[in-house]
Amino acid sequence: MPPGEIKTEIRVMIAGGGTGGHLFPGLAVAREIKKRCERAKILFVTGTKRMESEIIRGSYFDQASIAVEGMKGRGWRGALGLLKLPWSLFQCLGIFHRFKPHLVLGVGGYSSGPVCVSAKLLGIPSAIHEQNSYPGFTNRLLCLVVDRVFISFEESREYFSGGSLYLTGNPVREQFLEAKHQDRKDGRFTILAVGGSQGARALNDALVDALVIMKQRGIELRVIHQTGRSDYGRVLAAYREKGLQGEVTAFIEDMAGACREADLVLSRAGAGAVFELAALGKPSILVPYPYAANHHQETNAGCLVKAGGADLILQEALSGETLADSVVKYMQNPGVLKNMAANAGRAAMPAAAQEIANLLMGMIPL
């Protein structure tokens, strides 16, 4: 569909949040919808976390918040979340009355539930997108309510019992698609370590230990290390105490640029990370978060490992020694890294946002 082809005004509501991993795909789809309809009005409906507001505010889309919390596995707090559902549903109906959406998309997170249920009650077309290989609790329920279900991994198909399923992949931020064609600024062998926006203590500690070991072996490399805000001071102190060199930061704003600079990436295996690495064609060592629901990060990682684009180290096997050995192995075998990069690129689904936007536009009665 050519840019700006639809001339009438359309209103799309995108619901989700809790993590950037839920919101970033929604933002990518929103931008694709704007390309197809210049007059499109898009409203994000999220929970009340500050992080959610900051992400949406930076995107220049409108946002509304509802009082909603998770229930699964939270004990008495989950019971309180259940008691809030009637109020959050009432809030949603008020937002629907004011915004009058033609279409609703849920992108995961607890706010998707009341919004998609409201759409069903009001007869408004709706869809959900599932980022991970093992669907979240909310999306497993919502598949019985919505008209279409977009999935990122073939492995998640078996968990959905309703809705029309479409394998689209996970939309990635445009910066990652653009960074693939940009030149690096530094020619040194570079490793990027990132455990998600909140960091990952196990990854931080293993990398520090690995750098000490490699320093003792006389191996030099460039390190870009996102620690997460809560661990930044501790990790920075460890670098200084052990005489290590590295670009240590609590949070990397330009993650696409940092990935572009890397020869090898050390990362958790959230769906966003896996698809962004594939989009850039970056070889990686993936350490799945061991407490993710149904070990879905391990399944996410397995898809890229199976394609030959990544290596896998389970957290129980992660140590400074194992990580140092892996990094050195790839430093000394550039041909292997090159093949991994090519394999990662072949696993990419760069048109995910475009495909979802096209399928959504087809649901709007124009």
Secondary structure, DSSP 8 states (H G I E B T S, - for coil): --TT---S--EEEEE--SSHHHHHHHHHHHHHHHHH-TT-EEEEEE-S-HHHHHHHHTTT-EEEE------TT-HHHHHHHHHHHHHHHHHHHHHHHHH--SEEEE-SSTTHHHHHHHHHHHT--EEEEE-SSS--HHHHHHTTTSSEEEES-GGGGGG--SSEEEE------HHHHHHTTS--S--S-EEEEE--TT--HHHHHHHHHHHHHHHHTT---EEEEE--GGGHHHHHHHHHHHT---EEES--S-HHHHHHH-SEEEE---HHHHHHHHHHT--EEE---TTSGGGHHHHHHHHHHHTTSEEE--GGG--HHHHHHHHHHHHT-HHHHHHHHHHHHHT--TTHHHHHHHHHHTTS--
